[in-house]
Amino acid sequence: MNYSQVIPARFLARPNRFVAQVEVDGSLETVHVKNTGRCRELLVPGCTVYLTPGDNPKRKTPYDLIAVDKGGLLVNMDAQAPNQVFAEWAKAGHFVPDLTLLRPETTWSHSRFDFYWETGARRGFVEVKGCTLEEHGHCRFPDAPTTRGVRHLQELTACLTQGYEAAVCFVIQMEGMQDFTPNDATHPEFGAALRQAHQAGVQVLAHGCHVTPDTLTMGEPVPVLL
């Protein structure tokens, strides 16, 4: 995926989870943060962030904050980006060969999954999770407790009993990671649910991304350690 008119800025503060204060060419701007996660290890005062113009001219915040330089590691922070790059990657034949259908936002039972897919007699659901938490080259998810994430894993497991295939794909919004593991220290219930889902037959994928200030592209698989 591509962004237009990306410009660098200096991060100053994050008054709440929706907005940040940045300095652009010596001027103070309030911008929209396209990620409601904590991201405390990313948004450090003085760091370089990247902005793109918002798509709503009536909005009070003229820019969206989409990426951050974490000590030389460029991290995409756009929470909407993982679904888009997964769709591009899947449609190119890298997920399931010869897809005949890839439909976003599909409801099954009590959950709305990110994608439903079909090819021949096969059909399945995929839940996509964006990952921005990194520690010394190791990627973790989640960065905050996610009851919704646990429910999605349980529903994916239930899909298997109805003849569907099921997968969860962790899109790591940076490159060069050594491995991916669930963040048991932050949310042990999610880690337990992920292991149970994997044991039941849910496919667990993790992929890094090639990141530039104005692009995000699905990259190579990253080892999943459960």
Secondary structure, DSSP 8 states (H G I E B T S, - for coil): -B-SS-EEEEEEEEEETTEEEEEETTEEEEEEES--S--TTT--TT-EEEEEE-S-TTSS--EEEEEEEETTEEEE--TTHHHHHHHHHHHTTSSSTT-SEEEEEEEETTEEEEEEEEETTEEEEEEEEEE-EEETTEEEE-SS--HHHHHHHHHHHHHHTTT-EEEEEEEESSS---EEEE-TTT-HHHHHHHHHHHHHT-EEEEEEEEEETTEEEEEEE--B--
